Amino acid sequence: MDFGFERNRPCEHPPSLGQWEFGSKPWCEACAAQGVKLLQAANLDLAGVAWAFSEIYTFCPERLLGGRDESSYYMMIKDGVISGGGGAPDECRALPGFHVKIPWVSIASQSAGYYGREGQARGSADEGVMWREITDAAGRKNPLGLKSGTPAVWPKAIGAALGAGGETGGGLHNITASMLIPSPEVATLPLSPHGVPLVAQMTEDQRAGFLALLGL
C-alpha cells in the first residue's frame, strides 16, 4: 500500500504488514511490546536505571478506543525490570524519560511514514509549519494550551536500543509505522511529502473537521 510519503531510507518492514490504525488498542499494545523487545535485546546494564516512555493521544476517535478511557502506551525500566503495555500509568509518567500528550490528529498521518535521522528532521520541520498554520486558523497563540513539560531524558544506550537499524528501516518508529493503515480522518487531507497535514491547503470543510479533531 502506498501512503504517499517520502522515505529516505530503504525499509525492511513493507507497508503490506499494516493492519491497525494509529492509536487503536492493538496498535498501542504492539508498540509497547516491540519497544520492550528492543530494550531486552540490547542487554542493557539496568543497575540504577529509572527511565520511562509514554505517549497519550488526546481526542482519539471513539471507534479506536476499544473501551479505553484514552489512547496511549508506555515502556518503563525500574528496579531492573523492563515493562510496557497499553496505557500510561502514573508510576511510569513520574519517572524521567520521554512523555508526551498530543492530539491524535496532529500525528496520526505522519506516524505511518518511514525515515532515518534525515527524514525525521524534515518531518519535524513540516510539523513546525503545521503548528503555525493551526495557530493562524485558530486566531490565537497556543490555541491548544500545550505545555512544554519536563525536559526529555534519553540515555544514550536506551536511545540506541530503540533506534537500532533506523537508517535501514529498523528502530521502534519504523517497526510501528509498518503496522499502520491510513485512518479516514486524515487519509484524504492535503499532506506534505512526509505525511504532515497541510492546514493552509485544506478546504473549509477539511479545516473545520481537522480543528474539531484537535478539540478546537
C-alpha positions in Angstrom: 0.0 0.0 0.0 1.4 3.4 -0.9 0.9 6.0 1.8 2.4 8.7 -0.5 5.2 9.5 2.0 8.8 10.2 1.1 11.1 7.5 2.5 14.7 8.5 2.5 15.9 5.0 3.6 15.1 1.5 2.4 12.7 -0.2 4.8 12.7 -3.9 5.8 9.1 -3.6 7.1 6.9 -3.2 4.0 3.6 -1.3 4.3 1.8 -4.5 3.4 2.2 -5.6 7.0 -0.1 -2.8 8.1 -3.3 -3.9 9.9 -4.2 -1.3 12.5 -5.0 2.4 12.7 -2.8 4.8 14.6 -3.8 4.9 18.3 -6.0 1.8 18.2 -5.8 -0.5 21.2 -4.0 -3.4 19.4 -1.5 -1.0 17.8 -0.7 0.7 21.1 -0.2 -2.7 22.7 2.0 -3.9 19.8 4.1 -0.7 20.0 4.8 -1.3 23.7 5.7 -5.0 23.0 8.1 -4.0 20.3 9.7 -1.4 22.4 10.2 -3.9 25.3 11.6 -6.4 22.9 14.2 -3.9 21.5 15.2 -2.9 25.0 15.6 -6.5 26.1 17.6 -7.5 23.1 20.1 -4.7 23.8 21.2 -6.4 27.1 21.4 -3.1 28.8 23.0 -2.6 32.2 19.9 -1.8 34.2 21.6 -1.2 37.6 20.3 2.0 39.0 18.3 2.8 35.8 14.9 4.5 36.3 13.5 5.6 32.9 10.2 5.6 31.1 8.4 6.5 27.9 4.8 7.3 27.4 2.6 8.7 24.6 -1.0 9.8 25.1 -3.1 10.7 22.1 -6.0 13.1 23.0 -9.2 13.4 21.1 -8.7 10.0 19.6 -11.8 8.9 17.6 -14.2 6.9 19.8 -14.2 3.9 17.4 -10.4 3.4 18.1 -10.6 3.5 21.9 -11.8 -0.1 22.2 -13.3 0.5 25.6 -10.3 2.5 26.9 -10.6 6.0 28.5 -7.7 7.2 26.3 -5.3 6.1 23.6 -1.8 5.5 25.0 1.1 3.2 25.5 4.2 3.1 27.6 7.6 1.4 28.3 9.4 1.5 31.6 12.7 0.5 33.2 12.5 0.3 37.0 14.1 -1.8 39.7 16.0 -3.8 37.0 12.8 -4.7 35.1 11.8 -3.7 31.6 8.0 -3.5 31.2 5.4 -1.9 29.0 1.9 -2.1 27.6 -1.2 -0.1 26.7 -2.0 2.8 28.9 0.2 5.4 30.6 0.4 4.6 34.4 1.2 7.3 36.8 4.1 5.3 38.0 5.5 5.4 34.5 4.9 9.1 33.9 6.5 10.0 37.2 9.9 8.7 36.0 12.4 10.7 34.0 12.3 9.9 30.3 10.1 10.9 27.4 6.5 11.7 28.0 4.1 13.4 25.5 0.4 14.2 25.4 -0.7 15.3 22.0 -3.8 15.5 19.8 -4.3 12.3 17.8 -5.0 14.0 14.5 -1.8 16.1 14.7 0.4 13.0 14.5 -1.7 10.1 13.1 -0.8 10.6 9.4 3.0 11.1 9.6 3.4 8.2 12.0 2.9 5.8 9.2 6.0 7.2 7.3 9.4 5.5 7.3 12.5 7.5 7.9 16.0 7.8 9.3 17.6 10.8 11.0 17.4 13.0 7.9 13.7 12.1 7.3 12.9 12.8 10.9 14.4 16.2 10.7 12.4 17.0 7.5 9.2 15.8 9.1 9.8 17.8 12.2 10.2 20.9 10.0 6.9 20.2 8.3 5.3 19.8 11.7 6.6 23.2 12.7 4.7 24.6 9.7 1.6 22.7 10.7 1.5 24.1 14.2 2.0 27.7 12.9 -0.9 27.1 10.5 -3.1 25.7 13.3 -2.3 28.9 15.3 -3.3 31.0 12.3 -6.5 29.1 11.7 -7.5 29.3 15.4 -6.6 33.0 15.5 -4.8 32.9 18.8 -1.4 31.8 20.2 -1.1 28.2 21.6 -4.8 27.5 21.0 -4.5 24.0 22.5 -2.8 25.2 25.6 0.1 22.8 25.1 2.8 22.8 27.8 6.4 22.1 27.3 6.6 19.8 30.3 9.8 18.5 31.8 12.8 18.1 29.5 13.1 14.8 27.7 15.7 12.4 29.1 17.2 10.0 26.5 20.1 7.9 27.9 22.5 7.1 25.0 22.2 3.3 25.4 18.4 3.4 25.5 18.1 5.7 22.5 20.5 3.4 20.6 18.4 0.3 21.5 15.1 1.8 20.5 16.6 3.3 17.3 18.7 0.3 16.3 18.7 -0.1 12.5 16.7 3.1 12.0 18.8 4.2 8.9 17.8 0.9 7.1 14.2 0.5 8.1 14.5 -0.7 11.7 14.1 1.0 15.0 10.9 1.4 17.0 9.4 4.1 14.9 9.7 2.3 11.6 8.6 -1.0 13.1 5.5 0.5 14.5 4.9 2.5 11.3 4.9 -0.8 9.3 1.8 -1.9 11.3 -0.3 1.1 10.3 -3.1 1.6 7.8 -4.5 5.0 7.0 -7.3 6.5 9.1 -10.1 8.0 7.1 -10.0 11.2 9.1 -6.5 12.0 7.7 -6.2 9.9 4.6 -7.8 12.5 2.3 -6.2 15.6 3.7 -3.5 17.5 1.8 -0.2 16.3 3.2 3.5 17.2 2.9 5.9 14.7 1.4 6.4 13.4 4.9 2.7 12.9 5.6 2.2 16.0 7.7 -1.2 17.7 7.3 -1.1 21.0 5.3 -3.7 23.1 7.1 -3.4 26.1 4.7 -4.2 23.9 1.7 -7.3 22.3 3.3 -10.8 23.1 2.1 -13.0 24.9 4.6 -14.8 21.7 5.4 -11.5 19.8 5.8 -10.1 22.5 8.1 -13.2 22.6 10.2 -13.0 18.8 10.7 -9.3 18.9 11.4 -9.7 21.7 14.0 -12.6 19.8 15.6 -10.4 16.7 16.0 -7.8 18.9 17.7 -10.5 19.9 20.2 -10.9 23.4 18.9 
